């Protein structure tokens, strides 16, 4: 199951996008977003988020 980013917790630091091996994460209007069609559910992004904004969908 792909990961999601909680926009209320995301501070748009970009640390998650930097570690995504398939570039499934991009900056959105208010927070970063994960493209569910591209996400391979590796979990690399979840461990880098300083606010715990990333979780399983």
N, C-alpha and C positions, 0 to 999 in steps of 0.2 A: 504494500500500500504506500503510495507516495507521501512525502512529508508536506506539511502546510506551515505557513508563517502567520502567526497571530499579529495582525497589524497594530493592535493596541500595545504590544510589547516590543515590536521592532523599532529600533532607533536608526535604521538605515545606515548602519556602519559598513555594510558590504562584506564582512568577514565570511559570511556563508557563500556568497557568490565567488569569492576568491578560491575556495576549496572544492567547488563542485566540478567533478571530472567530466561532466557532459554539458556544462554551461546551461543548466536548466533553470538557473536563478537569475532574475533581472530586477532592476529598480522599477518599482511601480510609482503611482502618484503619491501615496502616503507611506509606503513601506515596500520592502523587497517582496517578490512573488516567485513561487516555484511553479514551473510549467509541468503539470501532472503527466502530460504525454511524453515529456522528455526525461523526467526523473526516473532514475534506476533504483531508487530506494537504498542507496548505499549507506546513508546516515552520516556521511562526512560533514555535512553542514550543521547538523544538530549539535555536535560537540563543540563547534566554534562560536556559536551564538552566545554572546555575553549576558543576554537577558532571558535565555530560555524560551525564546519566541517560536522555536521550531519544534513540531511534534508530528506524530503519525496522523494522517487524515482520518 
